[in-house]
């Protein structure tokens, strides 16, 4: 079994450049973890050819969650290869109906990134274990917080953790800080994992993962403290601008996803 990491660059706006990693698990067949943004189909196909494989080798796509940079090519590869698409029940509505996702979570350039709605073949949940072929079994753990029902996948000594761990220096995006903390700690406690593969950072050794976990928990605590201070000082109406100032992140003031992160720290929201 081999693990392949494909970096996919994209732009949310002309001024906001991002990237995401798609992973290929290579055995007799190919199994994808997440699918990148729409428009990256050729890049993925070219990579397959570079390792002596073909797009027809793709048998399954396992989606960690429903955001556009994770689902963008899923419909294309499902239609082209007949591969099965796996996801959680909680993420299913936004994957199978991207119009619904856009109404509830509008972001710039959404449709160019999200591609097409994709029917889910198999709903998976925490504790599930799926044998892909002899010697390759994928185990499912729930790691919500960044999104409502995000999953992480474990294969042998490798863990694919999606966007579950906020990265220092990047935009912290999550919808539930309590769940985010719990998921981060759950990942930190996984036994016998040699390599952790996030979607928005390089691969981590087990030692590096512990440092990333500490940094991520500090990020959430700093935001929690800043929001509490803001609510006491300026009240609910103006707290986002105040928090951005306290955190030294005024450049994120107009970012709707960061605003959602901040609002998730407000009691009873």
C-alpha positions, 0 to 999 in steps of 0.5 A: 500500500502506498499513500500519495498526496496531491496539492491542489491550488485554488483561489477563493477570490483573486486576492485569496489563494488557498490550497487543499490536499487530496490523498490517494491510497494505492493498493490493487485499486485506488481510493481517494480521500476527499476530491479537491476543487472542481477544475482539478480533475485533469491534475488528478488524472495526470498524477495517476498517469505519472504513477502508472495508474489510470482514472479507471482504477479509482474505486471509492471516494471517502469525503471527510466533509461537505465543503467545496474544496473537498467535494469539487471533483467527486461528481466528475469521478463518480460519473466517469468511473462508477466509483462509490462515494462515502460520507457522513449522514450529517454532511450528506445534505450539502453534498447531494444538494450544493444549492442548499449548501450555498444558501446556508454557507455562501462563499465567493466563487462557490460554484466554481469550486464546489462542482456538482451535487454528488449522490452519496452511495454509502453513509458511514459513521463513527466506529465503522470499518470497511474492507477495501481489498485484501490488506486495506481496511479503512476505519471511521471516526467522527471529528466534528467541529470544523463542520457539523459531521466531519469524519476522519479515516484511519488506514493501517498506521495513517490517519486522514484528518481533514480540516479537524485541526486549526493551523497556526497562522491560517484562518481558524474555521469551525462552527462549534468550539466545544466539538472542535476541542473534543475532536482535536483531543480525540485525534491526539489520543489515537494509538499506533498512528505514525503519520497524520494527513491533514487537508490544509497542511503538510503531513505530521509525524506523531511528534509534530501532531502533538505540537499542532494539537497544542497550537490548535487548542491555544487558538480556540482558547485565545478566540474564546477569551477575546470573544468573552472580553468583547461581549463584556466591553462592546456587547453583541452588536460590534463584537466581531470588529473588536475581537479582530482588533484584540487578536490582531486579525483586522484583515479577517474582519470582512471574512464571513467564515471567520465571522462564523467562527467568532459567533460560535463562541457566543453563548446560546448561539 
